[in-house]
Amino acid sequence: MERFKVRDPAVAGQFYPASAQAIRKQIESFIDKKAEKADAIACILPHAGYIYSGRVAADTVSRINIKDKIILLGPNHTGFGTAFSIMTEGIWQTPLGQVKIDSELANKILKNSKHLEADTLAHAYEHSLEVELPFLQYFKDKFEIVPIAFLSDNVKSLKEVGQEIAAVLSEPEIKSRAMIVASSDMTHYEPADIAHKKDNEAIQAILDLDENKLMDRIRDLNISMCGYAPAIVMLSAAKALGAKSGKLIRYQTSGDVTGDNESVVGYAGIIIY
């Protein structure tokens, strides 16, 4: 396995500002300062440029008591690396500082999984996990991560990975200190009214904590939700960890920012309790 100590940011200055001061100022403009925080098992956050999806992500994260250990699940957009890629060592750098990989936890999850493979290539240039880190860093100074990226539509395997992750997180010394963050945007490049209808169907399946229904709706309605794989893994794991409900915090599209509703991307922030 190719190893590197520090993963430098791949999309700083593109998806989000390149300086700490500018990031903090932008996130500050998005957050709901009166939001009440609660413990959560998991959440779904969007991963587009902050100008488009930052308010959705900030609104959602501002309502969560962020845990010490975060399992980051994202889609693999680049096609590099293995289909089930877990990074087990190193540090991720952002303009807000460094975030260490929890190697002990990552290796426990790897050892307990028949699907995951230790791999850095899938993570080297992938933005879907990186863009979530500054939001988490804004609200919490110190936490560790386990980055996992998916390039698979095999629902059975994805659900099994979720159960494998949950088996490790359910250990008494870990459970109260860990949470899961799944990274996904919703419908891509369709008229806003169609995006709303399609995304409502996917969101409802997530709120119902039903990963099979989510996959069925994605296939039946041709929903171009890029992070359905991490969402399925998250739902499978969250239910095994005792999840009872989900709440949609905010939904919007790129059209709400640009004014162009002819071709939009949808963004949803959802918390699983």
C-alpha positions as CSV (number, residue, x, y, z in Angstrom):
1,M,0.0,0.0,0.0
2,E,1.3,3.5,-0.9
3,R,1.8,5.4,2.4
4,F,2.0,9.1,3.1
5,K,2.2,10.9,6.4
6,V,0.2,14.0,5.5
7,R,-2.6,14.2,3.0
8,D,-2.5,17.8,1.7
9,P,-5.8,19.3,0.7
10,A,-6.8,18.6,-2.8
11,V,-9.6,21.2,-3.3
12,A,-8.7,24.1,-1.0
13,G,-9.1,27.3,-2.9
14,Q,-11.6,25.6,-5.2
15,F,-14.5,24.1,-3.2
16,Y,-13.7,26.2,-0.2
17,P,-11.4,29.0,0.8
18,A,-7.6,28.4,1.0
19,S,-7.1,30.4,4.2
20,A,-8.3,29.7,7.7
21,Q,-9.6,33.2,8.2
22,A,-11.7,33.1,5.0
23,I,-13.1,29.6,5.9
24,R,-14.2,30.7,9.3
25,K,-15.8,33.9,8.0
26,Q,-17.7,31.9,5.4
27,I,-18.9,29.2,7.8
28,E,-19.8,31.9,10.3
29,S,-22.1,33.5,7.7
30,F,-24.0,30.2,7.3
31,I,-24.5,28.9,10.8
32,D,-27.6,29.2,12.9
33,K,-26.1,30.6,16.2
34,K,-29.3,29.7,18.1
35,A,-29.3,26.0,17.0
36,E,-29.6,23.5,19.9
37,K,-27.1,20.7,19.8
38,A,-27.9,17.0,20.4
39,D,-26.2,13.7,20.3
40,A,-26.5,11.9,17.0
41,I,-25.5,8.5,15.6
42,A,-24.9,9.8,12.1
43,C,-25.6,12.4,9.6
44,I,-25.6,13.1,5.8
45,L,-23.8,16.2,4.6
46,P,-23.4,17.6,1.0
47,H,-20.0,18.1,-0.5
48,A,-20.2,20.7,-3.2
49,G,-18.5,24.1,-3.2
50,Y,-19.4,26.0,0.0
51,I,-21.1,28.8,-1.9
52,Y,-23.7,26.2,-3.1
53,S,-24.0,23.7,-0.3
54,G,-22.2,25.3,2.7
55,R,-25.4,26.6,4.4
56,V,-26.9,23.1,4.3
57,A,-23.8,21.5,5.8
58,A,-23.3,24.3,8.4
59,D,-26.9,24.2,9.5
60,T,-26.7,20.4,10.0
61,V,-23.3,20.3,11.8
62,S,-24.3,23.1,14.1
63,R,-27.0,20.9,15.6
64,I,-24.7,18.0,16.5
65,N,-22.5,17.3,19.5
66,I,-19.5,16.3,17.4
67,K,-17.9,13.1,18.8
68,D,-14.2,12.4,19.3
69,K,-14.1,9.7,16.5
70,I,-15.7,10.2,13.2
71,I,-16.2,7.6,10.5
72,L,-16.2,9.5,7.2
73,L,-18.0,7.7,4.4
74,G,-17.9,9.2,0.9
75,P,-18.3,8.3,-2.8
76,N,-15.3,7.8,-4.9
77,H,-15.6,10.3,-7.8
78,T,-12.1,9.8,-9.2
79,G,-12.2,6.1,-10.0
80,F,-8.8,5.7,-8.4
81,G,-8.1,3.0,-5.8
82,T,-10.2,0.0,-4.7
83,A,-14.0,-0.2,-4.5
84,F,-14.1,-0.3,-0.7
85,S,-11.1,1.9,0.4
86,I,-10.3,2.6,4.0
87,M,-7.3,4.8,4.9
88,T,-5.7,3.5,8.1
89,E,-2.9,5.9,8.9
90,G,-1.8,9.4,8.4
91,I,-2.9,13.0,8.9
92,W,-5.3,15.1,6.8
93,Q,-4.3,18.7,6.4
94,T,-6.8,21.5,5.9
95,P,-6.4,25.3,6.2
96,L,-7.9,25.0,9.7
97,G,-5.2,22.5,10.8
98,Q,-4.4,18.8,10.9
99,V,-6.8,15.9,11.6
100,K,-5.3,12.6,12.5
101,I,-6.6,9.2,11.4
102,D,-7.5,7.0,14.3
103,S,-5.3,4.1,13.2
104,E,-6.4,1.8,16.0
105,L,-10.1,2.2,15.1
106,A,-9.4,2.1,11.4
107,N,-7.5,-1.2,11.7
108,K,-10.2,-2.7,13.9
109,I,-12.8,-1.9,11.2
110,L,-10.5,-3.2,8.5
111,K,-9.8,-6.4,10.3
112,N,-13.5,-6.9,10.9
113,S,-14.5,-6.4,7.3
114,K,-14.4,-8.8,4.4
115,H,-14.9,-6.0,1.9
116,L,-12.7,-3.0,3.0
117,E,-9.1,-2.7,1.7
118,A,-6.4,-0.5,3.1
119,D,-5.8,2.1,0.3
120,T,-4.7,5.7,0.0
121,L,-5.0,6.2,-3.7
122,A,-8.8,6.5,-3.6
123,H,-8.4,9.3,-1.0
124,A,-5.5,11.3,-2.6
125,Y,-7.6,13.5,-4.9
126,E,-11.2,12.8,-3.7
127,H,-13.1,15.9,-2.5
128,S,-16.2,14.3,-0.9
129,L,-14.6,13.7,2.6
130,E,-12.1,16.6,2.5
131,V,-14.8,19.3,2.2
132,E,-16.6,18.1,5.4
133,L,-13.6,18.5,7.6
134,P,-13.5,22.3,8.0
135,F,-17.2,22.3,9.1
136,L,-16.3,19.7,11.8
137,Q,-13.1,21.6,12.7
138,Y,-15.1,24.9,13.0
139,F,-17.2,23.4,15.8
140,K,-14.6,21.1,17.5
141,D,-10.9,21.6,17.9
142,K,-9.9,18.0,18.3
143,F,-11.2,14.8,16.8
144,E,-9.9,11.8,14.8
145,I,-11.3,10.3,11.6
146,V,-11.5,7.0,9.7
147,P,-11.9,7.8,6.0
148,I,-13.7,5.3,3.8
149,A,-14.6,5.7,0.1
150,F,-16.9,3.6,-2.0
151,L,-17.0,2.8,-5.7
152,S,-19.7,0.1,-5.6
153,D,-23.5,-0.3,-6.2
154,N,-23.7,-3.7,-4.6
155,V,-26.4,-3.2,-1.9
156,K,-25.7,-6.4,-0.2
157,S,-22.0,-5.7,0.2
158,L,-22.7,-2.1,1.2
159,K,-25.1,-3.2,3.9
160,E,-22.6,-5.7,5.1
161,V,-19.9,-3.0,5.4
162,G,-22.3,-1.0,7.5
163,Q,-22.9,-3.9,9.8
164,E,-19.1,-4.5,10.0
165,I,-18.5,-0.9,11.0
166,A,-21.4,-1.0,13.6
167,A,-20.0,-4.2,15.2
168,V,-16.8,-2.3,16.0
169,L,-18.5,1.0,17.0
170,S,-20.8,-0.9,19.4
171,E,-17.9,-1.9,21.6
172,P,-18.5,-0.1,25.0
173,E,-15.3,1.9,25.0
174,I,-16.1,3.3,21.5
175,K,-19.8,3.6,21.1
176,S,-20.4,6.9,23.1
177,R,-17.3,8.5,21.4
178,A,-18.0,7.8,17.7
179,M,-20.4,9.0,15.0
180,I,-20.8,8.5,11.3
181,V,-20.8,11.2,8.6
182,A,-22.0,10.2,5.1
183,S,-21.1,12.6,2.3
184,S,-23.5,13.0,-0.6
185,D,-25.1,15.4,-3.0
186,M,-28.5,14.7,-4.4
187,T,-29.9,15.1,-7.9
188,H,-27.5,16.5,-10.4
189,Y,-28.2,18.8,-13.3
190,E,-32.0,18.6,-13.7
191,P,-34.6,21.3,-13.5
192,A,-35.3,22.4,-9.9
193,D,-38.9,21.1,-9.8
194,I,-37.8,17.6,-11.0
195,A,-34.9,17.6,-8.6
196,H,-37.2,18.5,-5.7
197,K,-39.6,15.6,-6.6
198,K,-36.8,13.0,-7.0
199,D,-34.9,14.2,-4.0
200,N,-38.0,14.1,-1.8
201,E,-38.4,10.4,-2.6
202,A,-34.7,9.7,-1.7
203,I,-34.9,11.8,1.5
204,Q,-38.0,10.1,2.7
205,A,-36.4,6.7,2.3
206,I,-33.5,7.9,4.4
207,L,-35.8,9.3,7.0
208,D,-37.6,5.9,7.1
209,L,-34.1,4.4,7.8
210,D,-34.7,2.1,4.8
211,E,-31.6,1.5,2.7
212,N,-33.4,-0.9,0.4
213,K,-36.1,1.6,-0.4
214,L,-33.5,4.2,-1.0
215,M,-31.8,2.0,-3.6
216,D,-35.1,1.1,-5.2
217,R,-36.1,4.7,-5.6
218,I,-32.7,5.7,-7.0
219,R,-33.0,3.0,-9.6
220,D,-36.7,3.4,-10.4
221,L,-36.6,7.2,-10.6
222,N,-33.1,7.5,-12.0
223,I,-31.9,9.7,-9.2
224,S,-28.4,10.9,-9.7
225,M,-27.5,11.0,-6.0
226,C,-23.7,10.5,-6.0
227,G,-23.4,9.3,-2.4
228,Y,-26.0,6.6,-2.2
229,A,-23.4,4.0,-1.4
230,P,-22.1,5.8,1.7
231,A,-25.8,6.6,2.6
232,I,-26.6,2.9,2.5
233,V,-23.6,2.0,4.6
234,M,-24.5,4.7,7.1
235,L,-28.1,3.6,7.4
236,S,-27.1,-0.1,7.8
237,A,-24.6,0.9,10.5
238,A,-26.9,3.4,12.3
239,K,-29.7,0.9,12.6
240,A,-27.4,-1.7,14.0
241,L,-26.3,1.0,16.5
242,G,-29.9,1.6,17.6
243,A,-31.0,4.4,15.3
244,K,-34.7,5.2,15.7
245,S,-35.4,8.3,13.6
246,G,-34.1,10.8,11.1
247,K,-34.6,14.5,10.6
248,L,-34.2,16.6,7.6
249,I,-32.4,19.8,8.7
250,R,-32.3,21.7,5.4
251,Y,-32.7,21.0,1.7
252,Q,-31.9,23.4,-1.1
253,T,-30.5,23.4,-4.6
254,S,-27.8,25.3,-6.4
255,G,-30.6,27.3,-8.0
256,D,-31.4,28.8,-4.7
257,V,-28.0,30.5,-4.8
258,T,-27.5,31.2,-8.5
259,G,-31.1,31.9,-9.5
260,D,-30.7,29.4,-12.4
261,N,-33.4,26.7,-11.9
262,E,-33.0,25.1,-15.3
263,S,-30.2,22.8,-14.2
264,V,-29.5,22.4,-10.5
265,V,-27.8,20.1,-8.0
266,G,-29.7,19.2,-4.8
267,Y,-28.2,19.2,-1.3
268,A,-29.7,17.7,1.9
269,G,-28.5,17.8,5.5
270,I,-30.0,15.0,7.5
271,I,-29.4,13.8,11.1
272,I,-30.0,10.3,12.3
273,Y,-30.8,9.9,16.0
